[in-house]
Amino acid sequence: MPVGEVILVNLLRVVLDKLGSPLFEELWLLLGVRKECQKLTSTLSAILAVLEDAEARQAESAVSDWLLRKLKDAAYQAEDIPDEFEIAALKKKIEDSSGRENQRYQFNNRSVSSGRVENPRPQTFSYVNESEIVGRVEDRSRLVNLLLGDGREDCGVAVIPVVGMGGLGKTTLAQLAYNHEQVRSYFGLKIWVCVSNDFDVRRIMKSIIESVSSSGNDLSDMDPMHHRLQNLLSGKRYLLVLDDVWNEDTERWENLRAVLGIGSWGSKILVTTRSERVASIVGTLPLVNLTGLSVNDCWTLLAQRALRGRRVEEVAEISPHGVQMVRRCGGVPLAAKVLGSLMFFKNGEREWASVANSEIWNLPNVENGVLPALRLSYDCLPSPLKPCFAYCSLFPKDYKISKTTLLKLWVAEGFISSSYKQAEEIGLDYFEDLLSRSFFRDIEKDSTGNITTCKMHDLICDLARSIAGSEFSRDAESIHETTRHASVSFNRNSWSTDLRALKKAKNLRTLLVCNATVYTPEVPGDIFSHLKNVRVLDLSRTFIRELPDTIGLLKHLRHLDLSSTKIERLANDICNLHKLQTLVNAYNMWTEKYGFDIQCTK
């Protein structure tokens, strides 16, 4: 089932839960629209039944693209009923969008109960230690030897490229070398920077400074950063890892390298990349060309996750199907891991055979950058988890995702239909389920053992983006009128242009600012008058100094993050945000002033 229909199913469930609650029964009586709401509920229930039936049958699509867009528009507006009270207009929208094809799909004759069988939620989770690396002993030894070698002094700081396709474990190999005991003792300074698609020399320099010292947020101009970098690196033997480099512009690379050529003898730069051209541009030492794992190694990875706790007899039955699957993983460790996490939930020879013989394996080995094994793992997710995973497509690659924030975002977006406290508990179950299926990785824990942050592998990001569709946008240039969820990364040159682009998205429900690299002291006063449907607004780390009074127009706003900004006071209009569930500030500076816990106003 396409993700658009999955999101619609989730929306309809949330709307029907609201319409059927005792609170809204009283509201409809008060407004004198009880009959209209009963008809609306009946129509929505019939539509939901058709979609759930298609979901149970794993049909490709239950409705046309045109009808899907219309139904989603109506469902999104229906979700805002408590704030809008536009019942008559909503009823007409629903009838207009569904009436033309009622006869074709027989919505009015469908029962709400579709006979859909819910996937039982697993009670145990197969957490995997990322240090359990298979098949990379020789690669690690070779890379460590290169890092500890003399290098070539005539080239200044030596550069070692690690190249290979996505998912092969380039980052993992770099981490193994980075944390190797001999490497730790050899280098006086070690720095890790994820570069990804945005090869911004200013941002990379700032990341290096922040990694080495506790300061750096106060710098934005190149000259002061250059001087600070010289002071920090001069006379020191350092190791710098530039992870996931895509830049093929030789001039930009030389500009960065000129800045970094100030370390002492033996300093090294380790670059991981998918591009052999990048490797040829940056490399001064022989590259490490990472290849796929053997079938035996891939089977070991799958078995680590899928076969724990199984009877010997069952393992004997299902193993041939497992080997059949790993032969199709292309030697990619990530595919074997994710597939193993999926198969942990499959029981018996019949279920394993069904996956091994799935038609999805007939797709090209990489379609839109997504391996069939990864797409298969998404298709097998329980329905409520699919929109939650698609939502993660908004985060940049290698972004450190706060677990607590992610759960609050899911709740604010209405992906979980329940009371606020219960919804966060359900969201935690969703998070742990996605983690157990290897959709999240690189977890960090606090002193009590609770997970605080996680990341997604690049290929998992590609998967999320491939299924998220056009409603999700990750840059201002691609934002359009139908965009509902957007994340942007402002920089010094695009701030005003990007703000103008946002005004087009009148249906926007999410605006996340990720990795902003510019001081943004002022938010235009009219921006919020164009974004009245926003539920999630994250302006953190943008250094804005105040919010315009028009913030009070965002009557649907559930989540507002103003952490690491320069705001010292809140506009009085913030009190108009009656639906606000979470307000995050920096350093609790407003808690005492406003007399309540501003971290969570629910």
N, C-alpha and C positions, 0 to 999 in steps of 0.2 A: 504494500500500500504506500503511495507517495506520501512524503512527509507533510505536504500541505493538508492532506486528508487526515493524517494523524493529529495534526494541530487542531483541525476543525473538530474532530471527535472529542479531544480534550476540552476545547472551548464549550462545546455543547453540553458536556457533562457538568462543567462548572456552572453554566447558566441555568440548567435544569435544577441543579441542587439549590441555587438561589431562589428560583421561582417557586419551588416546592416547600420552602421553609415557612414555619408559622409566622415569622416576622413579616414576610412579604404577603402572606395571605391577608393579614390585617391591613397592610399598606394598600393592596388592590381594592379591598372593601372601602377603605377611606377615600380612595380616588375615584371610586365608582367604575372601575375597569375590570372587574373580576371575570366577566364572560370573555372579554378580549384576551385576557391573560391565559385563561383556560384554553382558548383556541390556539394561542401562540405556543403554549406548552405542548399541546397535542401535535402541532406541526413540527416543532423542534424534535419532539420525541420520535416521530416517524422518520425524520431525516437521520437522526442518530441511529435508529434501528437498521436502516439501509447500510450506513457506513460501518456499523459494527458487524453486520453480516458479511460485508466484503472483507473486513479485517479478519474475521474468523476463517474465511475461505482463502485468505492470502491472495485475494484478487488484485490485479494490477491497479485498477481504478474503478470506483463506483459511480463517479459523476464526471461530467465534462469539465474542461478547464474553465469555461465561462461560468458555469453554475458554481463551481468550487470557489471562484473569486467572489461571486455575489453572496454565497452563503457565509463565507468567512467575514466579509464586510458586515453582514447582518449580525453574525455571532459576536464579533468584536464589540459592536454597538450594544448588543444585548447584555454583554458582560458589564457594561457601564450603566445599566438601568438604575441601580440605587442612587447614582449621582445625577442622572438626567431626567428621569420620570417621563420620557417621551414614548409612552407605550403605544399610542395610536400610530405615530410615524414609524415606529419599529415594526409593528404588526404589518403595516403596508409593505415595508421593505422585505420582510420575510415572505409574504404572500407573493409579491412581485417576482422575487428571485427564485422561488420554488414552484410557483403555479404553472409556469410555462412547461415544466418538465414533470409535473406531478403524475400525469398519466403514464409517462414513459417509465418512471421509477416506482409508481404505485406507493408514494409516500403515505397517503391517507389510509391505506389498507394494511399498513405494517404495524405489528405489535411492538411495544417498547422492548419487550424481551426478545432478544435475537438468538438465544441459545449459545451465546459466545462463552467459551470456556476460558476462564482466567488462568494464566500461568501461575502456579503456586510460587510464592516468594520464598527463596531459599533462606534457611535459618542459619547457615554457616557460610563463611566467606573464605576464599582461598587467597589470602594475602601472600605475595611473593617477594622474597628478598632480592632486590635488584643486583646484589653482588654475586648472585649465582650465575655467572657468565659461562657459556658453553662454547667451546671451539675457537677461542681467541688467544690462547696462551702464546703461540708463536708471534702473532701480530703485536701483542703487548710487549713481548721481549724486544722485538725489533724497534718499536717506537721508543721504548725507554732507552735503548742503546743510542738512538739518534739524539735524544734529548741530552744525554750525558756526554756525547761526543764533542770534539773540539769545534766542529762547524767550520765555516770559511770566513776568516777574519776580513778578507778583502770585500766581503759583501755586507759588512756591518753585522747587525743582528741577524742570525740565521733563521730561516723560515722553513718549517716542515709542513707540507700539505698532507692531510688524510682525506682521500677521495673515495666515493662509492655512492651507489644509489640510496634513496631514502629507505630507512628502516633496517639497514644492514648493521647498525651499531657503531657509527662513527663517533657519536657523542659519548657513548658508553666506553668505547676504547680510549678516548681522550680522558675521560674521568678516571679510568683505571691507571693510566700513566700519570695523570696529574696528582693522584693520591698515593703513588708508589713511594715506598719508604726511601729509596735512593734519590728519587726526584725531590722529595720534600727536604732532604738534607743538603742537596746540591744547590738548589736555588734559594737565595735569600728572600725572594719576593715572588709570590704566585698570584696571578690575576686571571679571572674568568669573565669573558664578555660574550653574550649572545648577540650576534650581529643580525642574522636573518636577512630579509629582503632590503631593509633600510640601511644602506651603507652611508650613514651620516657621520662624517669625521668628527664633528663637534660632539655628537651624542656618544660616540665611542670614547673620545678623550674624557668626557665627563664621567662615563661609567668607570673608566680606569682610575680616575682620581677618587671617586667615591668608594671604590673597592680597596684602595690603599690607605685612604685617610677617612676620617669621620666627616670631613667637609666636602664641599663641591656643589651643593645646591645654590650657593650664592654666585656661581660663575655662569656666564652665558656667552661672553665674547672670547674669540680665539686666542688673542694675545695673553690675557691673564691665565687661561687654561694651559697654554703652552709653557709659561713660566712655572706654574704650579707643578706641571708634569715633569719638567726638568729637575726641579728640586726633589721630587719624590723618587725618580728613577736613576738619577745621576749617581754613578759609582756603585750601583747595585746590580748583581746578577739576577735577572728576573726571567720568569716564564709567563708569557701571555698566551692564553688560549682564546682565539677568535672562532667561535662556534657558529656553524651554518652560514658561511659566507657565499653570497651569490653575485657580488659585484664583479663585472668584467671590464670596468673602466680603469685602464692602467693609470691614468693621471690621478684619480682619486686614491688609488692604492698607494702610489708613490708619495702623495701628500701625507698620508697617515704614516707611512714607513719613515719618512724624514723626521717626523716628530718623535718616533719611537727609537731612533738610532742613538740613544744616549746612555744605554745601559753598559755595564762593564762586560769584559770578555766572557763569553760563554752564555750570554743571554739568548733566549730562543723565543720564537713566535710559532705556535702550533695552530694551523688553520684547518678546520673541517669544512668540506664542501661536497656538493653533488656534481660539480662541474669540473671536468678535466681542464677546460680552458682557464678557469680560475686558478687551478693548481699550477698550471704552467706560468701564469702571470706572477704569482706570489712566491713560488717555491725557489729556494736557493740550495736546498738539500734534497736527496731522493725522496719522492713521494711514497706514502704508504697507501697502496691500492687495495681497498677492502673488497673482498669477494663474498659470495653467498656461502652459507654453511652447508655442510653435507646433509643428506637425508637423515643419517643417523643422529647428527647433532640437533636437527630440527625436531626429530621424534623425541629426543631427550627433553627438549624444552616443552613440547606439548604434553608429554607424559608427566613432567613435574607438576603441571597444573591440573591435568584432567584425571589422573589415575589415583590420586590420593584417597585412601580409605576404601578402595574397591576390593572385592573378592578376587582371588587368583583366577577363578573360573571365568568371571566376567571380563577380566583383563585379557584373557586368552581369546575370548569371543570378539571383543571390540578392537583389539590392536591392529588387525589387518586393515580395518577401515581407517584407523588413525594414520597408518603409514601411507595409505592411498591419499589422504588429505595433505600430509606434509610434503609429498612429492609435488604438489601443486602450489606450494608456498614460495617457490622460486628461491629457496635458500635464505629468505628474509626472516631474521629472528623475531621481529615484531609480529609478523603474520602468524608464526608458530605459537607465540605467547598468547596472542589474542584468541586464536583458535582453540588453544588449550583451555583458556578461561571459559570460553563458550561451552566446550564439551564437558566441562566439570558438571554442568547442569543437565546433561543428556544421560539417560539411563538405558542400558540394554543395547543389544545388538541392532534392533530395529531402528532406534533413534539415531545411532551412529551411522548406520547404513544410509538413512535418509539424508543426513548432512553430506556424507561422502559422495552421494549421487545427485546432489542438488544441481539444478540447471544453472545456477549462478557461476559454477566453475567453467561454464562454456564461454563466459565473457572473456575479452582479451585480458592478458595477465595484469595489465594496468590500464584501467579505464578512467579517464579524468583524474589520473594520479591516485586512484584508489584500488588497492588490491582486492580481488574477489573475496578473499578470506576475511578482510575487514568489513566489507559490505555485508557479508553473510552474518557476521557478529552483530551488526546493527539491526538487520532484519529480524533477528531472533530476540531482540530486546522486548520486554513487556511494554505494552502500548504507552502507559503513563511516563515511562522513562525516555521515550523518543523525543518529545519536545524539549525535555530538560537537557538532553545531550545536544540537540540541534542548537539550543541557546548558547552553548559553549563555543560555537563557531565565531562568536563576537570577539573572543579574546585573541590577541596577537600570538604568534608562535613563540614558544618558550616563555609565555607569560606565567608568572607565579599567581595562581588563583587562590584566594582566601576561601577556605571551606565555609566559614561562617557567613561571609558575604554572599557566596554562591547560593546558599540555602535561602537567605533572605530575598535574593533576586528571584528565585523560582517562586517563592510565595507571593511576592509583589506582582509578578506577571500572571498569577492565577493558574499556574501549572498544577497546583495542589489544592484540591477543594476540601477545606476543613477549617476549623477554627485556627487562629494564628498559632497558638502553642502546639496544637496537634499537627498543624501543617509543617512546622519546623522539624518535628519528630519524624514525620513521614519523609520529609526532604532528606533527613539524615540517612534513612533507609535507602532512598534512591541513590544518594552519594556513595554509600558503601557498596551498593549493588554494581554501580558503574565502575567503582574501583576494583571490585572483585573480578570484573570482566576485562580488566587491563585497559580500560578507556582512560584512566588517570594513572600517573606515575610520579616519580620523584617527590614522594610525600615528605613533609616535615612534621615533626611532632613537638609538643611542648613538654615541660618537665613531668607532667602527669601521664604522658603517653597518648594524649589526644591529638589527632591529626589537625594541623593548622592550615597547611597549604599543600597544593599539588600542582602538577603541570600536565600537559598533554603532549604526546609525541607528535612530530611534524605530520606524519602520515595520518594520525588520528584527527589532527586539525583539518587536514585535507578531506578526510571522510566527513567530518561535521559540516564543512563548508559545501561539500558536494550535495548533501541532502537538505541543507537549510533552505535553499531556494532564494528567490529574488526579494523576499520580505526582509532579509538580513543583509546589511551592508557594513563593510569594514573600512570604508574611506569616504570622504565627503564627495568625491567626484562621482561615485556610483549611486549616491542617494537620489531617489526620485519620489514622486507623489505617493506611490504605493509602499514605500519602505516603512516598516513598522518597528524594526530593531536596528540600531546603528551604533557602531563604535568608531571613534575617530582618534587620530593622533596628530594634534595640532603642532605646527612648527612656526618658526618666526615669519616665514614668507607666506603662509597659507591661512593664517588666522582669520582675516576678514573675508577671504574668499570662501572658506569652509563654513563660516557662519551664514553667509548668504545661501549656500547650498542647503543648509538645514531648514531654512524657511520654506522650502518646497515640500518638505515631508510633513504635511498637515495631519497624517494619520500616525505619526511616530509615537511609539509607546516606550521605547528604550533609547537613552542616549548615554553611552559610556565614553569617557575620555581616558584613553589608555596611552601611556608613555608620552605625555605631552612634553615637548622640548622648547617651550617658549613661555616667557612671562606673559600672563594674560590679566592685566590689572582691571579690565573693565568688560562687563557683559552688556551688550546693547540692550537698551530698555525695552525694545519691541520684540526681542527674540522669543520670549515666552508666549506672546500673544499669537504666535504662529504654531506653537507646540502644545496646544491645550489638552491633548490626549495622553501626554507623557505620564507614565507610571513609575519609571525608574530614571533618575537623573544623577549621574556621577560626574562631578566637576572636581574631583580630588586631584591634587598635585598640579593645579593650574595657576596657583598664586593669585587668583582673583581677590580683590579687596572688599567687594560688597556685591550683594545681589540686588537687582532692580526690584521695585515694588511689584512689578508684574508677575513675580514668582507666585503671588496669590491667585493667579488665574489657573494654575495647574491643579484643578480640583480633583483630578484622579490620581495625583502623585502619592505613591506608597513608600518610595525609598529615595532618600536624598543624602548623598555623600559629599561632604565638603571638607574632608580631611586634607591636611597639608595645604591649606589655602591661607591667605592673609586676612580673612574675614574676622573682624573684631566685634561686629554686632550684626544681628539679624533684623531684617525689615519686619515691621509690625504685621505686614500682610502674610507672614509665615503662619500666623494663627488661623488663616482661612483654609489651610491644608488639612481638612478634617479627616481625610483618608490616610494621612501619613502614618506609616507603621514604624519606620526606622529613619532616624536622623543621625548621621555620623559626623562628628566634628573632629578638630585637631586639638589634642592635649586637654580635652574636657574644659575648654576655656569658657563655655557658656553655661555649664551645669549649675554653678552657684548663682550666676546672674539671673537665670530664669526659674530657679527653684524647683526643678524636676530633672529626672535623669534623661538627658537629651539623647543618649545613645539609642533608646527605644521608647518612643512615645506612645506605643500601643497600650 
